[in-house]
Amino acid sequence: MSQSTLQISVERRAPVCFVDLKKQYEEIRGELDAAIQGVMSRADFILGSEVRAFEEEFAHFCGAAQCIGVGCGLDALTLAVKGLGIGPGDEVILPGNTFVATALAVSHSGATPVLVDHDPDDYTIDPDCFASAITERTRAVVAVQLYGQTADMDRIDAIAAEHCIPVIEDAAQAHGALYKGRPCGALGRAAAFSFYPGKNLGAAGDGGAIVTDDTDLAAWARETRNYGSSVKYHHDTRGYNTRLDGIQAAVLRVKLKYLDRWNDLRREIAASYDERLEGLPVLLPVTGAHRRHVYHVYAIRCHDRDSLMSFLQKCGVSANIHYPVPIHHQPAFRHHCIVPHRLANTESYADQLLSLPIHPHMAEEDVAYVAQCLHEFPGRLSLER
Ligand SMILES: *Cc1c(COP(=O)(O)O)cnc(C)c1O
């Protein structure tokens, strides 16, 4: 259909943003300002008391023994991969529908990303596709806990155990998600988190962490994030400078106290969307068995996705696409990954997925408005299967 036929019959109102970090700041401004002031007045900037305290608190939150704060989620993933001894000549399996960082971390270790398809319903890595991609060079699998829910961890674990390969969690979108009541972060050999501001637990800038029970990996990562050094000017390994910043740790400590409540609010908004969109010819998010979803993203699927997105834009609603281009179609990876079988779901869903606004500070009337816009969309939503 042509753009000109997109009539807006819903009442115009204030825009609905995709995430609202200003409202989040307003809610806890006093605590955040005091925490930042504390770091400033103690000049506690690099690997100080706030970083140590946050690492302890976040490890406890995840039910893991160790947390190592680093500069960003990409660095957390890269150190997790490298720390498990993975490098050139090795293969690491991951889903094709993920943020580019998952594949970059594997590439930066020197190993080759092997991309596989995802489950048709919950969009996490398909265990059968993972199993069929294993070769004698496979050294790990990355389970991306996508959109806020974990993969089918029992099946992933069973396949990985049978082949003696570790499971790494990309937990960047799933702070607080559960599988069989166990928190994300403690479901594999190691997990990588991002604290990018828009994540469920976000800093005031970049940040990330590795969470693990593996004491060797933890010790290696602790040194490697800090120039390969545990004693100043003594270097055991050729490390990096990627440390979680003291101010970011202070901010994260404040926000960690609110994470469970904020995740509950996300689930309430998702439930409201589910109810309000019922009956529309769109596919709503599906929560896999044994999982608690934390809705980092509320992704629907429909036909005419691009027209719907521009219609929403005209209605003042910011939607997003996670992700418009699968990893193996990115120029950066076209010649730098292995695709052992056709990624049928990954490829077709990239044209159908649309992420609606969701964040803990979203008003119910905004959810109602977004749903109303979808009901008024004059295009064709229904998927032809
Ligand atoms: C955000 C994200 C990352 C990377 O985190 P940064 O902190 O931005 O480096 C990795 N994987 C997934 C799935 C993400 O969503």
The ligand as a Gaussian input file, in Angstrom:
#p B3LYP/6-31G(d) Opt

LIG

0 1
 C       23.706000      -4.500000      24.269000
 C       24.126000      -5.852000      23.858000
 C       25.470000      -6.252000      23.833000
 C       26.625000      -5.300000      23.963000
 O       26.670000      -4.491000      25.028000
 P       27.513000      -3.110000      25.025000
 O       27.563000      -2.740000      26.445000
 O       26.768000      -2.147000      24.174000
 O       28.866000      -3.421000      24.460000
 C       25.761000      -7.568000      23.563000
 N       24.796000      -8.459000      23.273000
 C       23.495000      -8.126000      23.252000
 C       22.478000      -9.172000      22.937000
 C       23.111000      -6.810000      23.525000
 O       21.817000      -6.473000      23.474000

